[in-house]
């Protein structure tokens, strides 16, 4: 409660921050959810007691999904999944109520538009789903077959990925049949370790720098995983982010504060940097 909890909170902030106003009024899903919630509440006032209460409860759930999206302060697409679910639920309820209006039903039947209207509704729902889809499909990585590590490994090969961000390559490793064997799927301790600072220490990549306990634990586990599991492929993230002042160049940091370089020189062939990762392939015959 006094160490792990606060470090997690601070580390989460280290991944970036988006003001609440931007998340509410600058995001299409938020605006659409708010609008549908308002319509459902107004409709609930005109319904009989039981149905009206149901509409109010669902509208409140819609507002709660917007609140949860805002409280996470990131704007990441998977944070908006609850909103997406409520958008389709509330939109469906509003469509049902519209079709229950006798005048609309008579008008559609008279002009033989009932089937056309139904098809148009389905098309609109599909288009909204496509429009709201994130850059990376939920749970999958696009273009996984083009990831550079595929040239240096085979399906079934063990892989260790050292990366602060999990979505960049980790889903693709799994999709393509490689087996991640590191105990840390992502190097989140490195995001947490310096999150309470305004900038990284000047000597953060020097051997004289002492990693915080949280970071040192990660480094110890990473080295133990490499030595014990001897994966055919190792990927070390080798970039920084200008929008996050405490974002660590992971490859440089690991080399500065562990004995990984002699190990890599003995047991691995360096293949250069591909898509932001230093690629190491285990030497044949080892």
Secondary structure, DSSP 8 states (H G I E B T S, - for coil): --SHHHHHHHHHHTT----HHHHHHS-HHHHHHHHHHHHHHHHHHTS-HHHHHHHHHHHHHHHHHHHHHHHT-S--GGGGHHHHHHHHHHHHHHHHHHHT-HHHHHHHHHTT-HHHHHHHHHHHHHHHHHHH--SS-TT--TTGGG-GGGGG--TT-EEEEE-S-STTTHHHHHHTT-EE--S-SS-HHHHHHTTTSSS--TTTTSTTS---HHHHHHHHHHHHHHHHH--SEEEEE----TT-TT---HHHHHHHHSSHHHHHHHHEEEEEEETTEEEEEE-TT-
